[in-house]
Amino acid sequence: MNKKIMILEFAIISFLLIVCTVNVIGQSQYLTTSVTADKDSYVDSDHPDMTHGMDQTILAGISFNDTLYEIFMGFSLNNSPQGWISAEISFTLFDLVQILNISIWLIEEHWEESTLTWNNKPAQGELITSFNVTQDDTYTFDITDFVGNRNNISICVNATKTFPHEDFEVFSREFGAETVRPQLIWTYPNPNPPSSIGGYDVLIFLGIALISIFSYSLMRKHKQKSTD
């Protein structure tokens, strides 16, 4: 009888603890939301008057014949979530042969996806960041400090100032699979964050305590009867 009570107590308490844990872990202090780029394209030094605004993939780097490619991306900032904490941009590259250092530059001048060419490309502004790309993958970088009071933000992905010569491709916003398109990612507080002790959790813990007391009482009575 003693063993049966202990097993029953363990099973009930374990179940309630699992329910309580799922209730808390299933929530997060922070949430993210993402939006696809409003515009993207690339420019090509070998074809200085050609536009690439509708291409499904866009190029950056230096080709084996010294052709220079630069990628431009633009994002709207008008739909930022309330109380947002950070802003990041991600893009997915492929066709990378070797490790390459790339730089991300802020673009202050206006440009249009449908008319951007090597000859009319906007000047590069402040350096946002630089990092190595080591393999075909999705890369993310922080732009929080550059959002300010802007309604939109544009960047240039440049890999024309490094050695060795290497170029790569990036999936554009026109590409079929949305998951690999350039994204602006917002992180913001969860409006319903988990609490260490909420009303629902208090009831669960009280239930655990009552079951434990009741089980202990049964065990004591059973032990006294066995002694008698």
HUTA-V198891 format. One record per run of one state. SS is the DSSP state (alpha for helix, beta for strand, coil for the rest). FROM is the first residue (numbers start at 0). LEN is the number of residues. If there is no record, write none. Layout:
SS:FROM:LEN  SS:FROM:LEN
This chain:
coil:0:1  alpha:1:24  coil:25:4  beta:29:7  coil:36:2  beta:38:6  alpha:44:3  coil:47:9  beta:56:6  coil:62:5  beta:67:9  coil:76:7  beta:83:11  coil:94:5  beta:99:8  coil:107:19  beta:126:7  coil:133:3  beta:136:6  coil:142:1  alpha:143:3  coil:146:5  beta:151:7  coil:158:8  beta:166:5  coil:171:6  alpha:177:3  coil:180:2  beta:182:7  coil:189:9  alpha:198:29  coil:227:1
